[in-house]
Amino acid sequence: MTLAISPLPLDAFSPLFDLDDAALAALGARRVVVDAKPGYPCRITLDDAEVGETVLLINYEHQPANTPFRAAHAIYVRQAARAAWRGDAVPPALARRLLSVRAFDAEGMMTDADVVDGQDLPALAERLLADPAVAYLHAHYAKPGCYAARIDRA
């Protein structure tokens, strides 16, 4: 089975980089200068930002379904991002971390979940997506619990 691992779209966040710190704070967001790598995984490039780069730390609703599993969490997006990640391998930020992978049906109800080393994501994703009731997966960085990317059948 071929997987489609989807980053968040750049254009959804680009306008935020033009805001000053007060306007960001009013949105509950913060501008942060990266001080370690790895440590600031961008949800657009699906790789960690470089030391010295500027990222935004924002709250993002990654599971908008009107179910008990509706969810939002903190994410980082790189100001230097010029294009969203594209590829058929496990993206770097996911490959180097422990992931919690959650399976959802078409209504947004969680049907299954498991934890996996990021390099082993394809095997788990294929197993979860083999269930015809599963519509999509969400990968989360297991330790902080924040959303990483959506995974679909390609």
RODO-2510 file (C-alpha; in nm, 4 decimals, decimal comma):
residues 154
     n   res          X          Y          Z
     1     m     0,0000     0,0000     0,0000
     2     t     0,1261     0,3467    -0,0856
     3     l     0,0911     0,6111     0,1841
     4     a     0,0355     0,9858     0,1528
     5     i     0,1890     1,1725     0,4466
     6     s     0,0545     1,5267     0,4382
     7     p     0,2116     1,8389     0,5859
     8     l     0,0107     2,1465     0,6705
     9     p    -0,0192     2,3998     0,3854
    10     l     0,2251     2,6909     0,3838
    11     d    -0,0365     2,9451     0,2768
    12     a    -0,2442     2,8782     0,5893
    13     f     0,0369     3,0190     0,8053
    14     s     0,2230     3,2699     0,5856
    15     p     0,0152     3,5719     0,6974
    16     l     0,1044     3,5035     1,0609
    17     f     0,4722     3,5779     1,0019
    18     d     0,3866     3,9396     0,9174
    19     l     0,2233     3,9962     1,2572
    20     d     0,4115     4,1673     1,5369
    21     d     0,4581     3,9954     1,8726
    22     a     0,1568     4,1709     2,0300
    23     a    -0,0734     4,0549     1,7496
    24     l     0,0650     3,7013     1,7794
    25     a     0,0109     3,7068     2,1557
    26     a    -0,3511     3,8111     2,1002
    27     l    -0,3884     3,4900     1,8978
    28     g    -0,2154     3,2837     2,1671
    29     a     0,0933     3,2415     1,9468
    30     r     0,4625     3,3137     2,0017
    31     r     0,7657     3,3813     1,7858
    32     v     1,0571     3,1590     1,8950
    33     v     1,4226     3,1431     1,7902
    34     v     1,5378     2,7828     1,7576
    35     d     1,8104     2,6916     2,0087
    36     a     1,8527     2,3164     1,9437
    37     k     1,8203     2,0640     1,6653
    38     p     1,6277     1,8442     1,6758
    39     g     1,3639     2,0126     1,8838
    40     y     1,1389     2,2303     1,6684
    41     p     0,9648     2,0103     1,4094
    42     c     0,7942     2,2195     1,1417
    43     r     0,4517     2,0935     1,0308
    44     i     0,4980     2,2438     0,6843
    45     t     0,8428     2,1098     0,5915
    46     l     0,8148     1,8038     0,8189
    47     d     1,1754     1,8557     0,9235
    48     d     1,3324     2,0217     1,2250
    49     a     1,4160     2,3901     1,2023
    50     e     1,7829     2,4873     1,2106
    51     v     1,9425     2,6563     1,5133
    52     g     1,8931     3,0326     1,4786
    53     e     1,5800     3,0049     1,2613
    54     t     1,2565     3,1719     1,3628
    55     v     0,9480     2,9579     1,4123
    56     l     0,5981     3,0306     1,5291
    57     l     0,4533     2,8286     1,8146
    58     i     0,0789     2,8245     1,7647
    59     n    -0,2238     2,6251     1,8687
    60     y    -0,3659     2,4346     1,5744
    61     e    -0,6927     2,2418     1,5516
    62     h    -0,5820     1,9269     1,3732
    63     q    -0,8944     1,7219     1,4437
    64     p    -1,1933     1,9495     1,3743
    65     a    -1,4567     1,6718     1,3628
    66     n    -1,7483     1,7417     1,5948
    67     t    -1,6837     1,4309     1,8058
    68     p    -1,5317     1,3652     2,1480
    69     f    -1,1983     1,3350     1,9617
    70     r    -1,1986     1,6968     1,8423
    71     a    -0,8478     1,8211     1,9221
    72     a    -0,5983     2,1051     1,9003
    73     h    -0,2410     2,1291     2,0236
    74     a     0,0744     2,3368     1,9928
    75     i     0,2728     2,3120     1,6690
    76     y     0,5780     2,4835     1,5179
    77     v     0,5927     2,6334     1,1709
    78     r     0,9131     2,7708     1,0187
    79     q     0,9233     3,1264     0,8941
    80     a     1,1818     3,0094     0,6383
    81     a     0,9433     2,7465     0,4950
    82     r     0,9032     2,8066     0,1218
    83     a     0,7236     2,4880     0,0269
    84     a     0,5472     2,2024     0,1996
    85     w     0,7228     1,8671     0,2292
    86     r     0,6676     1,6261    -0,0578
    87     g     0,7959     1,2759    -0,0877
    88     d     0,7201     0,9081    -0,0529
    89     a     0,9487     0,8310     0,2423
    90     v     0,8905     0,9003     0,6094
    91     p     0,9677     1,2732     0,6563
    92     p     1,2796     1,3508     0,8636
    93     a     1,1016     1,4987     1,1667
    94     l     0,8792     1,1915     1,1938
    95     a     1,1544     0,9385     1,1205
    96     r     1,3673     1,0529     1,4146
    97     r     1,0942     1,0414     1,6807
    98     l     0,8653     0,8062     1,8692
    99     l     0,5170     0,8475     1,7226
   100     s     0,1657     0,7877     1,8444
   101     v    -0,0495     0,6962     1,5454
   102     r    -0,4271     0,7285     1,5752
   103     a    -0,6786     0,5815     1,3312
   104     f    -1,0064     0,7619     1,2626
   105     d    -1,3219     0,6644     1,0773
   106     a    -1,5032     0,8938     0,8322
   107     e    -1,6932     1,0616     1,1177
   108     g    -1,3742     1,1458     1,3087
   109     m    -1,4124     0,8788     1,5750
   110     m    -1,0908     0,7073     1,6834
   111     t    -1,0981     0,3371     1,6033
   112     d    -0,7438     0,2292     1,6932
   113     a    -0,4061     0,3633     1,8010
   114     d    -0,0504     0,2453     1,8527
   115     v     0,2997     0,3747     1,9216
   116     v     0,5913     0,3222     1,6822
   117     d     0,9470     0,4339     1,6185
   118     g     0,9203     0,6827     1,3329
   119     q     1,1350     0,4748     1,0980
   120     d     0,8826     0,1935     1,1320
   121     l     0,5814     0,4140     1,0541
   122     p     0,5002     0,2597     0,7125
   123     a     0,4346    -0,0879     0,8528
   124     l     0,2049     0,0410     1,1278
   125     a     0,0237     0,2790     0,8925
   126     e    -0,0366    -0,0003     0,6438
   127     r    -0,1704    -0,2261     0,9192
   128     l    -0,4097     0,0409     1,0492
   129     l    -0,5236     0,1476     0,7013
   130     a    -0,5934    -0,2158     0,6065
   131     d    -0,9118    -0,1816     0,8122
   132     p    -1,1765    -0,0532     0,5693
   133     a    -1,3454     0,1385     0,8531
   134     v    -1,0353     0,3584     0,8904
   135     a    -1,0574     0,6763     0,6803
   136     y    -0,7268     0,8413     0,7827
   137     l    -0,4509     0,8458     1,0422
   138     h    -0,2955     1,1186     1,2517
   139     a     0,0654     1,0904     1,3629
   140     h     0,1603     1,2690     1,6847
   141     y     0,4994     1,3137     1,8449
   142     a     0,4488     1,0695     2,1297
   143     k     0,6423     1,2445     2,4057
   144     p     0,4903     1,5962     2,3822
   145     g     0,1680     1,4637     2,2260
   146     c     0,1479     1,7267     1,9530
   147     y     0,0158     1,6684     1,6034
   148     a     0,2760     1,5829     1,3382
   149     a     0,0993     1,4914     1,0118
   150     r    -0,1990     1,3245     0,8469
   151     i    -0,1594     0,9917     0,6717
   152     d    -0,3944     0,8635     0,4016
   153     r    -0,3996     0,5865     0,1469
   154     a    -0,2341     0,7217    -0,1688
***
